Amino acid sequence: MHKLLTLTAAAAFLGLAACGDSTLERAVVGGAVGCAAGEVLANGRCVEGAVVGAGVGVITD
């Protein structure tokens, strides 16, 4: 299970790296990355990770 979450986080990270110029797209992918990171690093805190990831996706350019 841990390997699956790690692979999901890696895939989400690579998806974020391939984002275009759309702020909404960066927010969605940032939320996915944050959710995966929250699951893996913070023992099941997907929602908090998604909120932080989406925020970072929006403010980065």
C-alpha positions in Angstrom: 0.0 0.0 0.0 2.9 2.4 0.8 4.4 1.8 -2.6 1.1 2.6 -4.3 0.9 5.9 -2.5 4.5 6.7 -3.2 4.0 6.1 -6.9 0.8 8.2 -6.9 2.7 11.0 -5.3 5.4 10.8 -7.9 2.9 10.7 -10.7 1.1 13.7 -9.3 4.4 15.6 -9.0 5.3 14.9 -12.6 1.8 16.0 -13.6 2.4 19.3 -11.8 5.7 19.8 -13.6 3.9 19.4 -16.9 1.2 22.0 -16.2 0.4 24.8 -18.6 -0.4 28.4 -17.8 -3.9 27.9 -16.4 -4.2 28.8 -12.7 -7.1 26.4 -12.3 -5.0 23.5 -13.7 -2.2 24.3 -11.3 -4.6 24.3 -8.4 -6.1 21.0 -9.3 -2.8 19.3 -9.8 -1.4 20.9 -6.7 -4.4 19.6 -4.7 -3.7 16.1 -6.1 -0.1 16.3 -5.1 -1.0 17.7 -1.7 -3.5 14.9 -1.1 -0.9 12.2 -2.0 1.7 13.9 0.1 -0.7 14.1 3.0 -1.6 10.5 2.8 2.0 9.4 2.6 3.8 11.8 4.9 1.1 12.7 7.5 -0.7 9.4 8.0 -4.0 9.9 6.1 -4.4 13.7 6.1 -5.4 14.0 2.5 -7.8 16.9 2.9 -5.3 19.2 4.6 -2.6 18.3 2.1 -5.0 19.0 -0.8 -5.8 22.4 0.6 -2.2 23.4 1.0 -1.2 21.9 -2.4 -4.0 23.8 -4.2 -3.0 27.0 -2.5 0.6 26.5 -3.5 -0.5 25.7 -7.0 -2.5 28.9 -7.3 0.2 31.3 -5.9 3.1 29.8 -7.9 3.7 31.0 -11.4 
